[in-house]
Amino acid sequence: MKYHIDDSYMDDIPSAVLYRQTMDHYPKSTIGCFLISEGWNEQALLELKDKVKADILVGLQTNYSEFERLDIVEGVIRCQPGEVNDVVELLDVRSASTIIGIDVVDIISLFEYGNFFQFIQVSATGKPESDLIKVVTYKLVSQLAKAHDTKGLFVGMQSVQALPLETMAYVIEAVEGLLSGDEASIYYSSSSTDELNAFGLKAIYAED
């Protein structure tokens, strides 16, 4: 587990940006994300990485089409088509606005634990907040329980206001209790949402 005070506001360059081949402007980023379904080839990805000065490139796979593993791509994240922006938002740790956060360097190190990753997310709305957090945490842990021998995991917590330390501790204890035997490296971040009475958890984990 690793977490610390987030000082990301000191740098204006986003951690992660989704690049499309039809874009007129390619802003700089540390993590360059692209949709595998758009048919990027190795030369195009090399040019993209150089143009945006990205440290790593991450492909987002929204279907089960074949993807030739390229050395220039550090990892592939599987997600649903409607989750693409959620994945990029989670990777953009510089946008984290509350007390718990991680460096983009930690995100880069996450991709050392595998080539293929899975994205999952759960959320709920309502009151009381304590019940809401328990329900969402249970749903996330239930989904993570389906993974086998996870070596790397990144969990993002999202709420309308800064989470109390008790809430963070509850989520962390539940997640690490599940993966205690896997010797997994686990990272956490926290960010805000505009949705009232809502709590959500997002996660990216390395697959076998």
Phi and psi restraints in degrees (value plus and minus 20) as a CYANA .aco file:
   2 LYS   PHI    -164.8  -124.8
   2 LYS   PSI     110.7   150.7
   3 TYR   PHI    -179.3  -139.3
   3 TYR   PSI     135.5   175.5
   4 HIS   PHI    -181.2  -141.2
   4 HIS   PSI     156.6   196.6
   5 ILE   PHI     -83.6   -43.6
   5 ILE   PSI     112.9   152.9
   6 ASP   PHI    -104.6   -64.6
   6 ASP   PSI     100.8   140.8
   7 ASP   PHI    -137.5   -97.5
   7 ASP   PSI       8.4    48.4
   8 SER   PHI     -86.5   -46.5
   8 SER   PSI     -39.1     0.9
   9 TYR   PHI     -82.2   -42.2
   9 TYR   PSI     -33.6     6.4
  10 MET   PHI     -93.8   -53.8
  10 MET   PSI     -32.2     7.8
  11 ASP   PHI    -145.6  -105.6
  11 ASP   PSI     106.4   146.4
  12 ASP   PHI    -104.1   -64.1
  12 ASP   PSI     -33.5     6.5
  13 ILE   PHI     -96.2   -56.2
  13 ILE   PSI     103.4   143.4
  14 PRO   PHI     -84.7   -44.7
  14 PRO   PSI     129.7   169.7
  15 SER   PHI     -87.2   -47.2
  15 SER   PSI     -63.0   -23.0
  16 ALA   PHI    -156.2  -116.2
  16 ALA   PSI     120.5   160.5
  17 VAL   PHI    -157.9  -117.9
  17 VAL   PSI     119.7   159.7
  18 LEU   PHI    -109.4   -69.4
  18 LEU   PSI     101.4   141.4
  19 TYR   PHI    -124.3   -84.3
  19 TYR   PSI     116.0   156.0
  20 ARG   PHI    -136.9   -96.9
  20 ARG   PSI     127.7   167.7
  21 GLN   PHI     -86.4   -46.4
  21 GLN   PSI     -38.2     1.8
  22 THR   PHI    -111.4   -71.4
  22 THR   PSI     -19.0    21.0
  23 MET   PHI     -89.3   -49.3
  23 MET   PSI     120.4   160.4
  24 ASP   PHI    -102.6   -62.6
  24 ASP   PSI     -47.5    -7.5
  25 HIS   PHI    -152.8  -112.8
  25 HIS   PSI     115.3   155.3
  26 TYR   PHI    -133.3   -93.3
  26 TYR   PSI      76.7   116.7
  27 PRO   PHI     -87.7   -47.7
  27 PRO   PSI     135.8   175.8
  28 LYS   PHI     -90.8   -50.8
  28 LYS   PSI     134.4   174.4
  29 SER   PHI    -180.7  -140.7
  29 SER   PSI     147.1   187.1
  30 THR   PHI    -109.7   -69.7
  30 THR   PSI     -56.8   -16.8
  31 ILE   PHI    -137.1   -97.1
  31 ILE   PSI      93.7   133.7
  32 GLY   PHI    -112.1   -72.1
  32 GLY   PSI      96.5   136.5
  33 CYS   PHI    -122.3   -82.3
  33 CYS   PSI     125.0   165.0
  34 PHE   PHI    -167.0  -127.0
  34 PHE   PSI     133.7   173.7
  35 LEU   PHI    -107.2   -67.2
  35 LEU   PSI     102.2   142.2
  36 ILE   PHI     -81.2   -41.2
  36 ILE   PSI     -53.6   -13.6
  37 SER   PHI     -84.1   -44.1
  37 SER   PSI     -35.6     4.4
  38 GLU   PHI    -102.0   -62.0
  38 GLU   PSI     -22.6    17.4
  39 GLY   PHI      54.2    94.2
  39 GLY   PSI      15.7    55.7
  40 TRP   PHI     -83.0   -43.0
  40 TRP   PSI     114.6   154.6
  41 ASN   PHI    -122.0   -82.0
  41 ASN   PSI     155.5   195.5
  42 GLU   PHI     -81.9   -41.9
  42 GLU   PSI     -61.0   -21.0
  43 GLN   PHI     -84.3   -44.3
  43 GLN   PSI     -62.5   -22.5
  44 ALA   PHI     -84.2   -44.2
  44 ALA   PSI     -57.4   -17.4
  45 LEU   PHI     -91.1   -51.1
  45 LEU   PSI     -57.3   -17.3
  46 LEU   PHI     -81.7   -41.7
  46 LEU   PSI     -63.0   -23.0
  47 GLU   PHI     -86.7   -46.7
  47 GLU   PSI     -59.5   -19.5
  48 LEU   PHI     -81.9   -41.9
  48 LEU   PSI     -68.4   -28.4
  49 LYS   PHI     -80.6   -40.6
  49 LYS   PSI     -60.3   -20.3
  50 ASP   PHI     -89.9   -49.9
  50 ASP   PSI     -59.2   -19.2
  51 LYS   PHI     -87.8   -47.8
  51 LYS   PSI     -61.2   -21.2
  52 VAL   PHI    -116.0   -76.0
  52 VAL   PSI     -21.9    18.1
  53 LYS   PHI      41.1    81.1
  53 LYS   PSI      14.3    54.3
  54 ALA   PHI     -93.8   -53.8
  54 ALA   PSI     123.4   163.4
  55 ASP   PHI     -95.9   -55.9
  55 ASP   PSI     -58.6   -18.6
  56 ILE   PHI    -160.2  -120.2
  56 ILE   PSI     139.3   179.3
  57 LEU   PHI    -136.9   -96.9
  57 LEU   PSI     118.0   158.0
  58 VAL   PHI    -148.9  -108.9
  58 VAL   PSI     104.8   144.8
  59 GLY   PHI    -109.8   -69.8
  59 GLY   PSI     120.9   160.9
  60 LEU   PHI    -127.5   -87.5
  60 LEU   PSI      98.8   138.8
  61 GLN   PHI    -125.1   -85.1
  61 GLN   PSI      93.8   133.8
  62 THR   PHI    -124.4   -84.4
  62 THR   PSI     -17.4    22.6
  63 ASN   PHI    -166.4  -126.4
  63 ASN   PSI    -194.0  -154.0
  64 TYR   PHI    -122.9   -82.9
  64 TYR   PSI       6.2    46.2
  65 SER   PHI     -88.9   -48.9
  65 SER   PSI     132.2   172.2
  66 GLU   PHI     -88.6   -48.6
  66 GLU   PSI     122.6   162.6
  67 PHE   PHI    -154.3  -114.3
  67 PHE   PSI     100.0   140.0
  68 GLU   PHI     -92.1   -52.1
  68 GLU   PSI     102.9   142.9
  69 ARG   PHI     -85.6   -45.6
  69 ARG   PSI     100.8   140.8
  70 LEU   PHI    -129.6   -89.6
  70 LEU   PSI     119.6   159.6
  71 ASP   PHI     -81.9   -41.9
  71 ASP   PSI     -46.9    -6.9
  72 ILE   PHI     -94.2   -54.2
  72 ILE   PSI     -37.8     2.2
  73 VAL   PHI    -117.5   -77.5
  73 VAL   PSI     100.7   140.7
  74 GLU   PHI     -96.2   -56.2
  74 GLU   PSI     -46.7    -6.7
  75 GLY   PHI    -187.9  -147.9
  75 GLY   PSI     140.8   180.8
  76 VAL   PHI    -143.8  -103.8
  76 VAL   PSI     108.2   148.2
  77 ILE   PHI    -129.4   -89.4
  77 ILE   PSI     103.2   143.2
  78 ARG   PHI    -108.6   -68.6
  78 ARG   PSI     112.7   152.7
  79 CYS   PHI    -175.8  -135.8
  79 CYS   PSI     151.7   191.7
  80 GLN   PHI    -102.2   -62.2
  80 GLN   PSI     134.3   174.3
  81 PRO   PHI     -72.9   -32.9
  81 PRO   PSI     -58.1   -18.1
  82 GLY   PHI     -98.9   -58.9
  82 GLY   PSI     -19.7    20.3
  83 GLU   PHI    -125.7   -85.7
  83 GLU   PSI     -19.0    21.0
  84 VAL   PHI     -76.2   -36.2
  84 VAL   PSI     -70.1   -30.1
  85 ASN   PHI     -84.8   -44.8
  85 ASN   PSI     -52.0   -12.0
  86 ASP   PHI     -86.2   -46.2
  86 ASP   PSI     -58.2   -18.2
  87 VAL   PHI     -84.3   -44.3
  87 VAL   PSI     -67.9   -27.9
  88 VAL   PHI     -83.2   -43.2
  88 VAL   PSI     -59.6   -19.6
  89 GLU   PHI     -82.3   -42.3
  89 GLU   PSI     -59.1   -19.1
  90 LEU   PHI     -87.3   -47.3
  90 LEU   PSI     -61.0   -21.0
  91 LEU   PHI     -89.9   -49.9
  91 LEU   PSI     -43.0    -3.0
  92 ASP   PHI    -101.1   -61.1
  92 ASP   PSI      51.9    91.9
  93 VAL   PHI     -88.0   -48.0
  93 VAL   PSI     -35.0     5.0
  94 ARG   PHI     -88.8   -48.8
  94 ARG   PSI     -36.2     3.8
  95 SER   PHI    -107.2   -67.2
  95 SER   PSI     -26.2    13.8
  96 ALA   PHI     -79.4   -39.4
  96 ALA   PSI     112.7   152.7
  97 SER   PHI    -138.6   -98.6
  97 SER   PSI     -16.1    23.9
  98 THR   PHI    -138.8   -98.8
  98 THR   PSI    -194.2  -154.2
  99 ILE   PHI     -85.7   -45.7
  99 ILE   PSI     -48.8    -8.8
 100 ILE   PHI    -120.5   -80.5
 100 ILE   PSI     113.1   153.1
 101 GLY   PHI    -185.4  -145.4
 101 GLY   PSI     153.4   193.4
 102 ILE   PHI    -155.6  -115.6
 102 ILE   PSI     141.0   181.0
 103 ASP   PHI     -99.5   -59.5
 103 ASP   PSI     135.0   175.0
 104 VAL   PHI     -84.3   -44.3
 104 VAL   PSI     -44.7    -4.7
 105 VAL   PHI     -80.8   -40.8
 105 VAL   PSI     -56.1   -16.1
 106 ASP   PHI     -87.3   -47.3
 106 ASP   PSI     -58.3   -18.3
 107 ILE   PHI     -83.1   -43.1
 107 ILE   PSI     -62.2   -22.2
 108 ILE   PHI     -80.8   -40.8
 108 ILE   PSI     -61.9   -21.9
 109 SER   PHI     -86.9   -46.9
 109 SER   PSI     -45.9    -5.9
 110 LEU   PHI     -78.2   -38.2
 110 LEU   PSI     -56.3   -16.3
 111 PHE   PHI     -97.4   -57.4
 111 PHE   PSI     -17.3    22.7
 112 GLU   PHI    -103.5   -63.5
 112 GLU   PSI     -29.5    10.5
 113 TYR   PHI    -114.1   -74.1
 113 TYR   PSI     -15.5    24.5
 114 GLY   PHI     149.9   189.9
 114 GLY   PSI     152.9   192.9
 115 ASN   PHI    -120.0   -80.0
 115 ASN   PSI     -51.3   -11.3
 116 PHE   PHI    -140.5  -100.5
 116 PHE   PSI     117.8   157.8
 117 PHE   PHI    -150.9  -110.9
 117 PHE   PSI     136.6   176.6
 118 GLN   PHI    -138.0   -98.0
 118 GLN   PSI     117.7   157.7
 119 PHE   PHI    -124.2   -84.2
 119 PHE   PSI     114.2   154.2
 120 ILE   PHI    -156.9  -116.9
 120 ILE   PSI     133.5   173.5
 121 GLN   PHI    -171.0  -131.0
 121 GLN   PSI     127.6   167.6
 122 VAL   PHI    -160.3  -120.3
 122 VAL   PSI     127.5   167.5
 123 SER   PHI    -176.4  -136.4
 123 SER   PSI     144.4   184.4
 124 ALA   PHI    -179.1  -139.1
 124 ALA   PSI     139.3   179.3
 125 THR   PHI    -147.1  -107.1
 125 THR   PSI     134.2   174.2
 126 GLY   PHI     116.8   156.8
 126 GLY   PSI    -191.4  -151.4
 127 LYS   PHI    -159.5  -119.5
 127 LYS   PSI     137.4   177.4
 128 PRO   PHI     -95.9   -55.9
 128 PRO   PSI     140.0   180.0
 129 GLU   PHI     -81.7   -41.7
 129 GLU   PSI     -57.1   -17.1
 130 SER   PHI     -81.4   -41.4
 130 SER   PSI     -62.2   -22.2
 131 ASP   PHI     -87.5   -47.5
 131 ASP   PSI     -59.2   -19.2
 132 LEU   PHI     -79.0   -39.0
 132 LEU   PSI     -67.5   -27.5
 133 ILE   PHI     -83.5   -43.5
 133 ILE   PSI     -60.6   -20.6
 134 LYS   PHI     -84.6   -44.6
 134 LYS   PSI     -62.9   -22.9
 135 VAL   PHI     -83.7   -43.7
 135 VAL   PSI     -67.7   -27.7
 136 VAL   PHI     -86.0   -46.0
 136 VAL   PSI     -62.2   -22.2
 137 THR   PHI     -82.9   -42.9
 137 THR   PSI     -61.1   -21.1
 138 TYR   PHI     -81.5   -41.5
 138 TYR   PSI     -62.2   -22.2
 139 LYS   PHI     -83.5   -43.5
 139 LYS   PSI     -61.6   -21.6
 140 LEU   PHI     -85.6   -45.6
 140 LEU   PSI     -66.7   -26.7
 141 VAL   PHI     -81.8   -41.8
 141 VAL   PSI     -56.3   -16.3
 142 SER   PHI     -83.5   -43.5
 142 SER   PSI     -58.4   -18.4
 143 GLN   PHI     -92.8   -52.8
 143 GLN   PSI     -60.1   -20.1
 144 LEU   PHI     -85.3   -45.3
 144 LEU   PSI     -47.8    -7.8
 145 ALA   PHI     -84.3   -44.3
 145 ALA   PSI     -39.6     0.4
 146 LYS   PHI     -99.1   -59.1
 146 LYS   PSI     -36.8     3.2
 147 ALA   PHI     -99.3   -59.3
 147 ALA   PSI     135.5   175.5
 148 HIS   PHI    -142.6  -102.6
 148 HIS   PSI     110.3   150.3
 149 ASP   PHI      32.0    72.0
 149 ASP   PSI      33.0    73.0
 150 THR   PHI     -92.6   -52.6
 150 THR   PSI     106.6   146.6
 151 LYS   PHI    -121.0   -81.0
 151 LYS   PSI     -42.1    -2.1
 152 GLY   PHI    -162.3  -122.3
 152 GLY   PSI     116.4   156.4
 153 LEU   PHI    -166.6  -126.6
 153 LEU   PSI     117.5   157.5
 154 PHE   PHI    -147.2  -107.2
 154 PHE   PSI     101.6   141.6
 155 VAL   PHI    -137.4   -97.4
 155 VAL   PSI     107.9   147.9
 156 GLY   PHI    -130.8   -90.8
 156 GLY   PSI     109.9   149.9
 157 MET   PHI    -122.7   -82.7
 157 MET   PSI     117.0   157.0
 158 GLN   PHI    -155.5  -115.5
 158 GLN   PSI     106.9   146.9
 159 SER   PHI    -168.1  -128.1
 159 SER   PSI     150.9   190.9
 160 VAL   PHI     -95.8   -55.8
 160 VAL   PSI     -40.0     0.0
 161 GLN   PHI    -160.2  -120.2
 161 GLN   PSI     148.4   188.4
 162 ALA   PHI     -75.8   -35.8
 162 ALA   PSI     110.8   150.8
 163 LEU   PHI     -95.3   -55.3
 163 LEU   PSI     116.1   156.1
 164 PRO   PHI     -88.2   -48.2
 164 PRO   PSI     136.0   176.0
 165 LEU   PHI     -80.1   -40.1
 165 LEU   PSI     -50.4   -10.4
 166 GLU   PHI     -84.0   -44.0
 166 GLU   PSI     -58.3   -18.3
 167 THR   PHI     -87.4   -47.4
 167 THR   PSI     -65.9   -25.9
 168 MET   PHI     -78.4   -38.4
 168 MET   PSI     -64.3   -24.3
 169 ALA   PHI     -82.7   -42.7
 169 ALA   PSI     -58.4   -18.4
 170 TYR   PHI     -83.1   -43.1
 170 TYR   PSI     -67.3   -27.3
 171 VAL   PHI     -83.9   -43.9
 171 VAL   PSI     -66.9   -26.9
 172 ILE   PHI     -81.3   -41.3
 172 ILE   PSI     -63.2   -23.2
 173 GLU   PHI     -83.9   -43.9
 173 GLU   PSI     -59.8   -19.8
 174 ALA   PHI     -86.8   -46.8
 174 ALA   PSI     -65.0   -25.0
 175 VAL   PHI     -86.7   -46.7
 175 VAL   PSI     -67.6   -27.6
 176 GLU   PHI     -93.6   -53.6
 176 GLU   PSI     -44.1    -4.1
 177 GLY   PHI     -86.4   -46.4
 177 GLY   PSI     -56.9   -16.9
 178 LEU   PHI     -89.3   -49.3
 178 LEU   PSI     -60.8   -20.8
 179 LEU   PHI    -121.4   -81.4
 179 LEU   PSI      -4.7    35.3
 180 SER   PHI     -78.4   -38.4
 180 SER   PSI     -49.5    -9.5
 181 GLY   PHI    -112.5   -72.5
 181 GLY   PSI     -20.9    19.1
 182 ASP   PHI    -115.4   -75.4
 182 ASP   PSI     -27.4    12.6
 183 GLU   PHI      33.3    73.3
 183 GLU   PSI      23.3    63.3
 184 ALA   PHI    -106.2   -66.2
 184 ALA   PSI     126.0   166.0
 185 SER   PHI    -107.7   -67.7
 185 SER   PSI     102.8   142.8
 186 ILE   PHI    -142.1  -102.1
 186 ILE   PSI     112.8   152.8
 187 TYR   PHI    -140.7  -100.7
 187 TYR   PSI     132.1   172.1
 188 TYR   PHI    -153.5  -113.5
 188 TYR   PSI     131.1   171.1
 189 SER   PHI    -164.1  -124.1
 189 SER   PSI     145.2   185.2
 190 SER   PHI    -159.8  -119.8
 190 SER   PSI     117.4   157.4
 191 SER   PHI    -165.5  -125.5
 191 SER   PSI     152.2   192.2
 192 SER   PHI    -126.0   -86.0
 192 SER   PSI     139.8   179.8
 193 THR   PHI    -153.2  -113.2
 193 THR   PSI     135.3   175.3
 194 ASP   PHI    -105.8   -65.8
 194 ASP   PSI     -27.6    12.4
 195 GLU   PHI     -99.6   -59.6
 195 GLU   PSI     100.7   140.7
 196 LEU   PHI     -89.9   -49.9
 196 LEU   PSI     127.2   167.2
 197 ASN   PHI      32.9    72.9
 197 ASN   PSI      19.3    59.3
 198 ALA   PHI    -143.3  -103.3
 198 ALA   PSI     129.3   169.3
 199 PHE   PHI    -163.9  -123.9
 199 PHE   PSI     114.2   154.2
 200 GLY   PHI    -159.8  -119.8
 200 GLY   PSI     133.0   173.0
 201 LEU   PHI    -149.7  -109.7
 201 LEU   PSI     113.4   153.4
 202 LYS   PHI    -142.2  -102.2
 202 LYS   PSI     129.2   169.2
 203 ALA   PHI    -168.8  -128.8
 203 ALA   PSI     127.4   167.4
 204 ILE   PHI    -145.1  -105.1
 204 ILE   PSI     105.8   145.8
 205 TYR   PHI    -153.3  -113.3
 205 TYR   PSI     128.9   168.9
 206 ALA   PHI     -93.9   -53.9
 206 ALA   PSI     113.1   153.1
 207 GLU   PHI    -113.0   -73.0
 207 GLU   PSI     141.9   181.9
